[in-house]
């Protein structure tokens, strides 16, 4: 392993991070192990910037693995295991550092691939994964909160030869001995999991503009965001609740769907009267989506992700939504509050 592999990982990270079918906003992370150090993407930063700025954090691997074996709570944030003299920017490790540490291979790539998420949210996701990946060794891991709970769930399912993880209600991770092998495996698996995306009816900009009048909401620049509202099957998926962690973190629990006669202003007024926060997006059935004028880049990326995922789920499919307890666990988690803070401060793209 050498600098050439490290630079290859940076290049792969930037390419993967710029593809909204694989990574949305600050989601996803990559890592490489060399000379006893796990270099992993920093929490809250965007993989797409891996060639433009310092996004990797050095973590001492052996002490972190020891902490994991001892169930030491300090392994959760992994901050105590950062090699500080090699981290001049003072970055925090990804909230999923423990997941990367557990995989014995040198290179790990974790993405929120929309193809994988669209499969992994099904109630029978494990069976579906086995059928799609027939003959390809993999481990299916039922949903667990990212961080230590997910690491423990993975530890219970992997073997030394496991090179691919399907994470329930979450995403995909691939591991390999080289960056090139990880890249090839990611491409292969993403293709095998691919599902057709429905063509959604066009949005109604005139209706949306009228219903945005006087409010803190506007039409999104990305037309694909509308698909979650204009496609009836996708709207039904959105109405069911939250399906994966980053939706909860950046869009809030579930989706706000306008009722008959409601406007963005009437919804906003009702929420303000109850001293409740405004949602990043409002779905108008059959018409399209309005987004908050102050919506962060991460929230807009996740609004697009909702359309991309829901459009790949067959009408009437039995899905496994996150429970109220799982939603609350994510929203109250300090590690995610840190990511939200970075997002609000606009640091994710620096």
NORKARA-V472290 format. One record per residue. NEAR is the number of other ideal C-beta (glycine too) atoms within 12 Angstrom. Layout:
BEGIN
NEAR, NEAR
END
This chain:
BEGIN
21, 14, 13, 15, 28, 28, 19, 28, 43, 31, 23, 41, 45, 28, 27, 39, 39, 24, 27, 33, 37, 40, 44, 44, 39, 44, 47, 54, 46, 53, 50, 42, 36, 27, 19, 19, 31, 44, 44, 47, 48, 41, 43, 38, 40, 39, 44, 33, 28, 35, 23, 18, 23, 21, 38, 41, 39, 33, 44, 31, 34, 18, 23, 39, 27, 17, 27, 32, 17, 13, 16, 19, 17, 22, 35, 34, 32, 43, 29, 21, 33, 33, 28, 18, 10, 21, 25, 13, 18, 15, 32, 36, 45, 45, 44, 51, 50, 45, 46, 47, 41, 38, 42, 23, 31, 32, 39, 46, 51, 45, 47, 49, 43, 42, 37, 48, 47, 42, 44, 43, 44, 34, 21, 20, 36, 25, 17, 30, 33, 20, 19, 31, 31, 12, 10, 22, 22, 35, 32, 36, 37, 28, 37, 29, 37, 45, 35, 32, 31, 40, 37, 24, 27, 39, 28, 17, 26, 30, 18, 13, 15, 28, 32, 42, 45, 46, 43, 39, 42, 45, 49, 50, 45, 46, 41, 35, 23, 25, 37, 20, 25, 37, 28, 20, 34, 41, 27, 23, 35, 34, 19, 28, 36, 19, 29, 11, 24, 25, 14, 29, 22, 19, 31, 21, 21, 14, 25, 34, 21, 20, 35, 32, 19, 16, 31, 26, 37, 27, 34, 36, 17, 28, 23, 33, 44, 39, 38, 51, 46, 33, 36, 23, 28, 42, 33, 24, 41, 41, 25, 27, 27, 38, 48, 45, 43, 41, 49, 38, 43, 42, 47, 30, 30, 25, 36, 35, 29, 34, 16, 12, 9, 24, 27, 37, 22, 22, 32, 29, 17, 21, 23, 15, 10, 11, 8, 15, 19, 29, 34, 41, 48, 45, 45, 39, 30, 25, 36, 43, 52, 43, 42, 31, 21, 20, 34, 32, 33, 38, 38, 33, 46, 45, 46, 39, 48, 56, 46, 40, 45, 44, 38, 36, 39, 22, 17, 12, 26, 17, 34, 28, 29, 31, 19, 15, 16, 30, 28, 16, 26, 38, 28, 17, 26, 20, 34, 34, 19, 27, 40, 33, 21, 30, 35, 21, 16, 16, 27, 35, 24, 20
END
